[in-house]
Each structure stands twice: as structure tokens, then as C-alpha cells.
Amino acid sequence: AVHRPRPVDRTIAWVLYVLQLVASVLLGLASITAIFMTDGCGTSSDDALVCNVGYFGGVLIGYWAVLVALAILVPCAVVLTTNRGRTSWPWALGGIVLTAGASVLFVFLMIQ
């Protein structure tokens, strides 16, 4: 098969990836303040998760790991699909969707 350059496809893919990367950095930095999403430490003795540093730390580190994994996997997928002559922008769009989904899940887990 003849490799045909797809400049529009590649441009869209890389622009979407840069948007994902910027969003990931901003979300990753903002997530440090996620502890404030929960009830204040020590205000309720009923809730087992109040001041549970292990739980909050695990969720935070897991969220960061997902953001880093997506930041690595998406450009790899874009390069591979481009080299194979396939459409690459859906992979970049998928990275943005997964970043958004991970962020929603992160907030949900933090406010539990």
C-alpha cells in the first residue's frame, strides 16, 4: 500500500493532543487541592474516609498515573496510525474523552 500524507488529519490529531496535554497539566496541578472537595478533616467522626490519607493519596496518584499514561499512549497511537496511513485524529479525540472521564471519576471518588 502506498503511504499517502494526510496533513489535515495529522494537524487535527496533534492540535487535539496538545489540548489534552495542556488540560492534563492543569488538571494534575489543580488535583493537588482536591482534599478541599471533602469534608474538613476532623469535623465528622462518622465518616470513615475523613482524614484517610491513604485513600486520598491513592486516588490522587492513580489519577496522575492515568493522565501520564494517556500523555504517553496517545502520541504513540497517533504516530502508529499515521505511519500506517490510517486516520489518527480519533485517537487524539479519544485521549481528550478519556482525560475528561478520568477527571469526572476522580472528582466522584474524592467526594465519596
MARZA-737156 format. One line per 10 residues: number of its first residue (from 1); for each residue x, y, z of C-alpha. Coordinates in Angstrom, 2 decimals, decimal comma, padded with zeros to 5 digits, always signed. Layout:
N
NUM = X/Y/Z; ... .
# end
This chain:
112
1 = +000,00/+000,00/+000,00; +001,20/+003,46/-000,84; +001,57/+005,81/+002,10; -000,36/+008,99/+001,42; +000,38/+012,05/+003,51; -002,64/+013,31/+005,40; -001,68/+016,78/+006,59; -005,15/+017,81/+007,78; -005,59/+014,58/+009,75; -002,17/+014,92/+011,36 .
11 = -002,69/+018,60/+012,16; -006,04/+017,92/+013,84; -004,56/+014,97/+015,76; -001,62/+016,97/+017,10; -003,72/+020,01/+017,97; -006,10/+017,76/+019,92; -003,13/+016,09/+021,62; -001,66/+019,46/+022,66; -005,06/+020,43/+024,09; -005,14/+017,15/+026,01 .
21 = -001,62/+017,71/+027,28; -002,35/+021,26/+028,47; -005,57/+020,10/+030,13; -003,72/+017,21/+031,81; -001,07/+019,51/+033,25; -003,67/+021,97/+034,53; -005,90/+019,22/+035,93; -002,93/+017,48/+037,51; -001,88/+020,67/+039,27; -005,44/+021,51/+040,31 .
31 = -005,96/+018,00/+041,67; -003,49/+018,72/+044,45; -006,20/+020,88/+046,04; -008,70/+018,01/+045,82; -008,55/+017,46/+049,54; -010,71/+020,57/+049,89; -013,53/+018,78/+048,00; -014,09/+016,59/+051,01; -015,46/+017,33/+054,41; -012,98/+019,18/+056,58 .
41 = -010,60/+016,93/+058,45; -011,94/+016,15/+061,87; -015,42/+017,65/+061,52; -017,20/+014,30/+061,40; -016,29/+011,14/+063,24; -018,98/+009,14/+061,41; -017,31/+009,17/+058,02; -014,57/+006,58/+057,68; -012,93/+008,47/+054,82; -012,45/+011,72/+056,71 .
51 = -008,68/+012,23/+057,01; -007,99/+008,93/+055,28; -004,67/+009,96/+053,77; -004,12/+006,54/+052,19; -007,40/+006,66/+050,28; -006,99/+010,25/+049,08; -003,33/+009,71/+048,22; -004,13/+006,54/+046,31; -006,87/+008,20/+044,29; -004,63/+011,20/+043,56 .
61 = -001,65/+009,08/+042,48; -003,95/+006,86/+040,40; -005,38/+009,92/+038,66; -001,92/+011,26/+037,91; -000,89/+007,83/+036,56; -003,86/+007,84/+034,16; -003,01/+011,36/+032,96; +000,64/+010,39/+032,37; -000,32/+007,12/+030,64; -002,65/+008,98/+028,27 .
71 = +000,04/+011,60/+027,61; +002,36/+008,78/+026,51; -000,08/+006,44/+024,73; -001,96/+009,00/+022,61; +001,07/+010,29/+020,66; +002,25/+006,71/+020,17; -001,15/+005,82/+018,69; -001,12/+008,95/+016,50; +002,34/+008,15/+015,14; +001,50/+004,49/+014,52 .
81 = -001,75/+005,23/+012,72; -000,10/+007,98/+010,68; +002,70/+005,62/+009,62; +000,15/+003,01/+008,60; -001,79/+005,55/+006,55; -004,85/+005,43/+008,79; -006,85/+008,25/+010,30; -005,17/+009,40/+013,51; -007,36/+012,19/+014,90; -009,87/+009,79/+016,56 .
91 = -007,06/+008,57/+018,84; -006,33/+012,13/+019,94; -010,02/+012,81/+020,46; -010,23/+009,60/+022,47; -007,39/+010,88/+024,66; -009,38/+014,02/+025,44; -012,52/+011,99/+026,17; -010,61/+009,61/+028,45; -008,95/+012,55/+030,23; -012,37/+014,08/+030,85 .
101 = -013,77/+010,72/+032,01; -010,85/+010,17/+034,38; -011,39/+013,66/+035,79; -015,07/+013,01/+036,44; -014,23/+009,70/+038,10; -011,52/+011,41/+040,17; -013,96/+014,02/+041,49; -016,57/+011,32/+042,18; -014,07/+009,26/+044,18; -012,83/+012,29/+046,08 .
111 = -016,27/+013,40/+047,23; -017,29/+009,95/+048,45 .
# end
